């Protein structure tokens, strides 16, 4: 797994040039699905045997699931040995938060667990940005909360009402903050749903129902969601349910594309490599 993790890194960076994983793995098969009110692509690794799985959501205003960045990520994770189910909600593509959004991910999890080649004891969830928050909520659903092996959170919000206040004030805590235009647009579009609706779609309201283990990852300089939301989630989780909390400098929100001085880049690359390896290990049925 350590070697495959190293081979996966160019796919995480969407780096040009040869892909080491292509040299040591077969191409996955991709199948289109409809799950709840979402389209989805299922990537199935080549070869037989039992495999772990990962449900992935890019959140609100996401890249299209056929965007080369997401395709390469899903393809790479599948080449490492995972069944990858990339979920694209109709509402989130239209920048809308709907109460049933976590339910789409619950259904996706159950669909993946029913796949013949998947070991249902080794399925995790990965969410980017607002998708991290929705994946967390899905992982607290009684239908699956005792089955989710791990949750990987990258740059989500902990409290949607708090985020709305921070956007309006251009400040979080004592720190001045200029919200990204995308963040402002999305929240202005959804504030008409009311504060109660935002609270219901906040991990803060369900943290006590979380039964899995969470990797809480964040860009320390995230312009879309202040990093303090991830820090608040990590602080709220009991130690038994927090696999790790990692602040990165290499990310620009949810993509590891920030230009850094060479020494900082090497340090961040090592941090990212070890984190990815530690995330992948529990999803491997051989462990």
C-alpha positions in Angstrom: 0.0 0.0 0.0 2.9 2.4 0.7 4.3 2.0 -2.8 0.8 2.4 -4.4 0.3 5.6 -2.3 3.5 7.1 -3.7 2.4 6.1 -7.2 -1.0 7.8 -6.5 0.5 11.2 -5.8 0.7 12.4 -9.4 -3.0 11.7 -9.7 -3.8 13.7 -6.6 -1.8 16.6 -8.0 -3.2 16.1 -11.5 0.4 16.4 -12.6 1.3 16.3 -16.3 3.5 13.5 -17.6 3.5 9.7 -17.1 1.3 8.1 -14.5 3.2 5.5 -12.5 -0.1 3.8 -11.5 -0.8 3.0 -15.2 2.3 0.9 -15.3 1.4 -1.3 -12.4 -2.4 -1.5 -12.5 -5.2 -2.3 -14.9 -7.7 0.3 -16.0 -10.9 0.4 -13.9 -14.4 0.0 -15.4 -16.8 2.9 -15.1 -20.5 2.5 -14.8 -23.1 5.2 -14.8 -25.8 5.1 -12.0 -28.8 7.0 -10.8 -29.0 7.1 -7.0 -31.8 9.1 -5.3 -31.7 12.6 -6.8 -28.1 12.3 -7.9 -26.1 10.9 -10.9 -23.1 8.8 -10.0 -20.2 7.1 -11.6 -18.9 3.8 -10.2 -15.3 3.0 -10.8 -14.5 -0.7 -10.4 -10.9 -1.9 -10.1 -9.5 -4.4 -12.5 -9.1 -8.0 -11.3 -11.0 -10.1 -8.9 -11.1 -10.5 -5.1 -12.7 -8.3 -2.5 -12.0 -4.6 -2.3 -12.7 -1.6 -0.1 -14.9 1.2 -1.2 -15.2 5.0 -1.1 -18.2 7.2 -1.6 -17.0 10.6 -2.9 -18.9 14.0 -3.1 -17.5 17.3 -4.3 -20.2 19.3 -2.6 -22.0 22.4 -3.8 -21.1 24.1 -7.1 -18.7 21.2 -7.8 -16.6 20.3 -10.7 -18.6 18.1 -13.0 -18.0 14.4 -12.2 -16.5 14.0 -15.7 -14.1 16.9 -15.2 -10.6 15.6 -15.8 -9.5 16.4 -12.2 -12.2 14.3 -10.6 -11.9 11.5 -13.3 -8.2 11.2 -12.6 -8.7 11.1 -8.9 -11.4 8.4 -9.1 -9.4 6.5 -11.6 -6.3 6.6 -9.5 -8.1 5.6 -6.3 -9.6 2.7 -8.2 -6.2 1.6 -9.5 -5.0 1.5 -5.9 -7.7 -1.1 -5.3 -10.9 0.8 -4.3 -14.4 0.8 -5.7 -15.1 4.5 -6.0 -18.6 5.9 -6.2 -18.5 9.5 -7.3 -21.9 11.2 -6.5 -23.2 14.3 -8.3 -26.4 15.7 -6.8 -28.8 17.6 -9.0 -29.4 20.2 -6.3 -25.8 20.8 -5.5 -25.0 21.2 -9.2 -27.5 24.1 -9.1 -25.9 25.5 -5.9 -28.9 24.5 -3.7 -28.7 22.9 -0.3 -31.7 20.6 0.1 -32.7 18.7 3.3 -32.4 15.3 1.5 -28.8 15.8 0.4 -27.3 13.6 3.1 -29.9 10.9 2.1 -28.4 10.7 -1.4 -25.1 9.8 0.2 -26.7 7.2 2.5 -28.2 5.6 -0.5 -24.9 5.7 -2.4 -23.2 4.1 0.6 -25.8 1.3 0.6 -25.5 0.8 -3.2 -21.7 0.5 -2.9 -22.0 -1.9 0.0 -24.2 -4.2 -2.2 -21.7 -4.4 -5.0 -20.5 -8.0 -5.2 -16.7 -7.1 -5.3 -16.9 -4.8 -2.2 -16.1 -5.8 1.3 -18.8 -3.9 3.2 -16.6 -3.7 6.3 -14.2 -1.4 4.5 -16.2 1.4 3.0 -15.4 5.1 3.7 -16.8 8.4 2.7 -14.8 11.4 1.3 -16.2 14.9 1.0 -14.7 18.0 -0.4 -15.8 21.5 0.8 -19.5 21.5 1.6 -19.5 17.9 0.5 -17.4 17.1 3.6 -20.2 18.5 5.8 -22.9 16.5 4.0 -20.8 13.3 4.1 -20.5 13.8 7.8 -24.2 14.1 8.2 -24.7 11.0 6.1 -22.3 9.1 8.2 -24.5 9.9 11.3 -27.6 8.4 9.7 -28.9 5.4 11.7 -29.0 3.3 8.5 -25.2 3.3 8.1 -23.6 5.0 11.1 -22.4 1.8 12.6 -21.0 0.6 9.3 -18.9 3.5 7.9 -15.3 2.6 8.3 -14.0 6.2 8.1 -14.9 9.7 7.0 -12.4 11.9 5.2 -13.3 15.6 5.5 -11.5 18.2 3.5 -12.4 21.9 4.1 -16.0 21.6 5.2 -18.1 23.8 7.4 -19.1 22.9 10.9 -21.9 25.3 11.5 -23.7 26.8 8.5 -25.3 29.5 10.5 -22.0 30.5 11.9 -20.5 30.6 8.4 -23.4 32.8 7.2 -22.6 35.2 10.1 -18.9 35.2 9.2 -19.7 35.9 5.5 -21.9 38.9 6.5 -19.3 40.2 9.0 -16.3 39.5 6.8 -14.7 38.1 9.9 -14.3 34.9 11.9 -13.4 35.3 15.5 -11.0 38.2 15.8 -9.7 37.7 12.2 -10.7 39.8 9.3 -11.7 37.7 6.3 -12.7 38.4 2.7 -15.1 35.6 1.7 -14.6 34.1 -1.7 -17.3 35.2 -4.2 -18.4 31.6 -4.6 -19.0 31.3 -0.9 -21.0 34.5 -0.8 -23.1 33.5 -3.9 -24.0 30.0 -2.5 -25.0 31.3 0.9 -27.0 34.2 -0.5 -28.8 31.7 -2.7 -29.7 29.5 0.2 -30.4 31.9 3.1 -34.0 32.1 2.1 -34.4 28.5 3.4 -34.1 29.9 6.9 -31.8 29.5 9.8 -33.4 26.3 10.9 -32.7 24.6 7.6 -29.1 25.7 7.8 -28.8 24.3 11.3 -30.2 21.0 10.1 -27.5 20.8 7.5 -24.7 21.5 10.0 -22.5 18.8 11.4 -22.6 20.7 14.7 -26.2 19.5 15.1 -25.2 15.8 14.7 -21.7 15.4 16.1 -23.1 13.4 19.0 -24.4 10.8 16.5 -21.1 10.1 14.8 -19.9 6.6 15.3 -17.0 6.3 12.8 -13.5 7.8 12.7 -12.9 11.0 11.0 -9.8 12.4 9.2 -10.3 16.2 9.4 -8.1 17.9 6.8 -8.1 21.6 5.9 -6.3 24.3 4.0 -5.0 26.7 6.7 -5.5 29.7 4.4 -8.8 28.4 2.9 -10.6 31.4 1.3 -14.0 29.6 0.9 -14.5 28.2 4.4 -12.4 29.4 7.4 -10.2 26.7 8.7 -11.6 27.2 12.2 -14.7 25.2 11.2 -12.6 22.1 10.7 -10.8 22.8 13.9 -14.1 23.1 15.8 -15.2 19.8 14.4 -12.0 18.1 15.5 -12.3 19.6 19.0 -16.0 18.4 19.3 -15.2 14.8 18.3 -14.3 12.4 21.1 -10.7 11.1 20.7 -12.1 7.6 19.8 -13.8 9.1 16.8 -11.0 11.4 15.6 -8.5 9.6 13.4 -6.5 12.8 12.9 -6.6 16.5 12.3 -4.2 18.0 9.8 -3.7 21.6 8.6 -2.1 21.9 5.2 -0.4 24.7 3.4 -0.2 22.9 0.0 -3.9 23.1 -0.7 -5.9 25.8 -2.4 -9.2 25.1 -0.7 -9.4 21.4 -1.7 -6.8 21.0 -4.4 -3.0 20.5 -3.6 -1.9 23.1 -6.2 -0.5 26.0 -4.1 3.0 27.2 -5.2 5.3 26.9 -2.2 9.0 27.5 -1.4 11.0 24.2 -2.1 11.6 23.4 1.6 7.9 24.0 2.5 6.8 21.9 -0.5 8.9 18.9 0.6 7.5 19.1 4.1 3.9 19.4 2.9 4.4 16.6 0.3 5.6 14.3 3.1 2.7 15.3 5.3 0.2 14.6 2.4 1.8 11.3 1.5 1.7 9.9 5.0 -1.9 11.2 5.5 -3.1 9.6 2.3 -1.4 6.3 3.3 -3.0 6.3 6.7 -6.4 7.0 5.1 -6.1 4.2 2.7 -5.0 1.5 5.1 -8.3 1.0 6.9 -10.1 0.6 3.5 -7.9 -2.3 2.5 -9.7 -5.6 3.4 -6.3 -7.3 3.9 -5.7 -5.2 7.0 
